[in-house]
Amino acid sequence: MRQDKNKKVEFGDFQTPSNLARNIIDLINRKSTGAKTIIEPTCGKGSILTSAIDNLNGWEKIIGIDINDAYLDDLKKKIINPSSKMKNIEIIQGDFFTFDWNNLLNEAVQPILIIGNLPWVTHSGLGVINGSNLPTKTNFLKHKGFDAISGKSNFDISEWMLIRFVNCLKNMTANIAMLCKTFVARKLLCYIWKNKLPLTESAIYKINAKYYFGANVDACLLFCAFGKQNINYDCEIYPDITSTVRENVIGFYDGMLINDVPTYIQLKHLQGKVDSNWRSGVKHDCSKVMVFEKKGGFYVNGFCERYNLEDEYLYPLLKSSDVANGKIREIRKYVLITQRFIGQETESIKLKAPNTWKYLKKYSSLLDKRKSSIYKDKPNFSIFAIGDYAFSDWKVVISALYKKIDFKLVGKYKNKSVMVDDTCNYLSFSNKKDAELVLELLNSEEARSFLNSIIFWDSKRPITINILKKLRIKELLK
Ligand SMILES: C[S@@+](CC[C@H](N)C(=O)[O-])C[C@H]1O[C@@H](n2cnc3c(N)ncnc32)[C@H](O)[C@@H]1O
């Protein structure tokens, strides 16, 4: 098989170094899973498999499967040493997506251990390289509950594979020990929790993916034990695969994923019926055209072009970085706000602000090209996340991207409401006193601890509206 760069991407091919493989096997020995059948579903060159053969206690049969013949030839050479164990090792060439896992697992002597390192590739990553290493479309769409956890547009192939396994293991005594991205591990746990699968133990052991795989991603070894008794949905987090001291416990409470279970349990009275109307900042998806700096009385767009535009449709803008860095009083940017509410006609700009209209017309091809479906069948030059709330006198704002809980109070600038970009979330107020009170409550120790207990800081956008809504401001008042 050609191992050019695209193939490596398509097959998510990051072979596990032998020192990490050995650490994984040592961990499984510490866990005393008693596993008799060991299965490595995408075993590759087999560093984990060979380490299991040599070092894992008590196994009776080991099975390795991979799509790549060349890797399996290499692997067979490594384990060719004739020994009595050999007859219990099976190496099979196969495609994960068409392999008969039900048959293999049903035949296997329990307890079973599914171990390894599945391909590190996303559905959209495959799209970029025209890769086809995917479950068949029909199967994929029929997969119950999958949409719910994967998001509509993108998912990790390993996530799909892990879900395939946990569904097969429902009525078995079995364990999974799998290297994967940390957010894939969390998504799988959510799937298990939501589908009430019989999990008896789970743990996440962080690994340094940069060091072991040269990959800039949060990764871990996910360990899950399935059985019939003592269902336990709390998942322990360890800082390192060799560590025996846990740093945290995550879990599933009140229908949501909790990042710090003990703190959440202490502060859980702060969540409940939603009592706040969080909004996200204005969305236009065309910042080169819609965002300006003001220089010498001219508005300068993202193409460094100067325009003499009417002030009417231009509003002061704060970006996430301004909010996070507290630069909320120096306005550096302005944004074209073409509508006061979603779907409002935009033709009237022609009369009220002819220069602005001319400018928008000039860039209509770029604005029409915006990909998001929200712009489809809407008036020309439409924007989103716009309504009376955006034109309020006061906003209590937080950046969704930055990894800190620090709410800021933003008032009008030169008598105009200040807009925030779509990577910020905010509450609107007409009254300064109310805004100041809510600001104080949101920045209180109690509120921060509560939010910290439900925020996963390694997410791309950790502070979502859904998370903010969980915090009941009225409860904080009490
Ligand atoms: C991240 S590597 C891990 C290899 C090995 N488990 C290890 O830990 O070193 C992923 C492996 O998945 C295999 N693979 C990718 N797509 C596959 C598929 N559809 N069916 C079976 N194996 C596949 C690749 O050939 C590669 O060896």
The ligand as a Gaussian input file, in Angstrom:
#p B3LYP/6-31G(d) Opt

LIG

0 1
 C       -3.277000       5.205000      14.641000
 S       -2.697000       3.814000      13.720000
 C       -2.457000       2.720000      15.050000
 C       -1.799000       1.447000      14.730000
 C       -1.575000       0.556000      15.920000
 N       -2.831000       0.238000      16.560000
 C       -0.649000       1.186000      16.912000
 O       -1.114000       1.467000      18.020000
 O        0.508000       1.431000      16.600000
 C       -4.185000       3.351000      12.924000
 C       -4.143000       2.063000      12.157000
 O       -5.443000       1.878000      11.627000
 C       -5.343000       1.176000      10.415000
 N       -6.596000       1.398000       9.685000
 C       -7.030000       2.570000       9.159000
 N       -8.236000       2.399000       8.580000
 C       -8.579000       1.105000       8.764000
 C       -9.717000       0.329000       8.414000
 N      -10.720000       0.858000       7.715000
 N       -9.754000      -0.962000       8.769000
 C       -8.725000      -1.519000       9.469000
 N       -7.616000      -0.828000       9.820000
 C       -7.529000       0.451000       9.478000
 C       -4.102000       1.809000       9.770000
 O       -3.546000       0.927000       8.802000
 C       -3.183000       2.008000      10.983000
 O       -2.314000       0.916000      11.149000

